[in-house]
Amino acid sequence: MLNEIKSIESNAKKLAAIDDSDVPLLFFVSKGEVTGFDKNEWRTYVIDYISKKANGEYLLLDCAHSVHNIEPALIHAESIKFIESLR
């Protein structure tokens, strides 16, 4: 996990360089706690990436990085809305 965190910036750049898909994406963006990045820096990576996607959306959450453990009901509800909006 530590290696993943240390590599996030370079991995995000690699992905942006090769990813030309238009798959619908919904990102739940934490405050970045425990990632080694401050809140604004963490969110900038995600927002920059998703803003270049034709079918991408994001929600900013006021919680630590493990959003699936902290906000499962919200993630469920918003995921259902997002999926239904694709129909």
Contacts in CASP RR format, 6 or more apart in sequence:
PFRMAT RR
TARGET T0000
AUTHOR 0000-0000-0000
METHOD contacts of the structure
MODEL  1
MLNEIKSIESNAKKLAAIDDSDVPLLFFVSKGEVTGFDKNEWRTYVIDYI
SKKANGEYLLLDCAHSVHNIEPALIHAESIKFIESLR
4 11 0 8 1.000
5 35 0 8 1.000
5 36 0 8 1.000
8 35 0 8 1.000
8 37 0 8 1.000
8 45 0 8 1.000
9 45 0 8 1.000
12 45 0 8 1.000
12 49 0 8 1.000
15 49 0 8 1.000
16 48 0 8 1.000
16 49 0 8 1.000
16 52 0 8 1.000
22 53 0 8 1.000
22 54 0 8 1.000
22 55 0 8 1.000
23 55 0 8 1.000
24 55 0 8 1.000
24 56 0 8 1.000
24 82 0 8 1.000
24 86 0 8 1.000
25 50 0 8 1.000
25 53 0 8 1.000
25 55 0 8 1.000
25 56 0 8 1.000
25 57 0 8 1.000
26 56 0 8 1.000
26 57 0 8 1.000
26 58 0 8 1.000
26 59 0 8 1.000
26 78 0 8 1.000
26 79 0 8 1.000
26 82 0 8 1.000
27 46 0 8 1.000
27 50 0 8 1.000
27 56 0 8 1.000
27 57 0 8 1.000
27 58 0 8 1.000
27 59 0 8 1.000
28 58 0 8 1.000
28 59 0 8 1.000
28 61 0 8 1.000
28 67 0 8 1.000
28 71 0 8 1.000
28 74 0 8 1.000
28 75 0 8 1.000
28 78 0 8 1.000
29 42 0 8 1.000
29 43 0 8 1.000
29 46 0 8 1.000
29 47 0 8 1.000
29 58 0 8 1.000
29 59 0 8 1.000
29 60 0 8 1.000
29 61 0 8 1.000
30 42 0 8 1.000
30 61 0 8 1.000
30 63 0 8 1.000
30 64 0 8 1.000
30 65 0 8 1.000
30 66 0 8 1.000
30 67 0 8 1.000
31 39 0 8 1.000
31 42 0 8 1.000
31 43 0 8 1.000
31 61 0 8 1.000
31 62 0 8 1.000
31 63 0 8 1.000
31 64 0 8 1.000
31 65 0 8 1.000
32 38 0 8 1.000
32 39 0 8 1.000
32 42 0 8 1.000
32 43 0 8 1.000
32 64 0 8 1.000
32 65 0 8 1.000
33 64 0 8 1.000
33 65 0 8 1.000
34 64 0 8 1.000
34 65 0 8 1.000
35 42 0 8 1.000
35 65 0 8 1.000
37 45 0 8 1.000
43 60 0 8 1.000
46 58 0 8 1.000
47 58 0 8 1.000
50 56 0 8 1.000
50 57 0 8 1.000
50 58 0 8 1.000
57 82 0 8 1.000
59 78 0 8 1.000
61 67 0 8 1.000
61 70 0 8 1.000
61 71 0 8 1.000
61 74 0 8 1.000
63 70 0 8 1.000
63 71 0 8 1.000
64 70 0 8 1.000
67 75 0 8 1.000
68 75 0 8 1.000
END
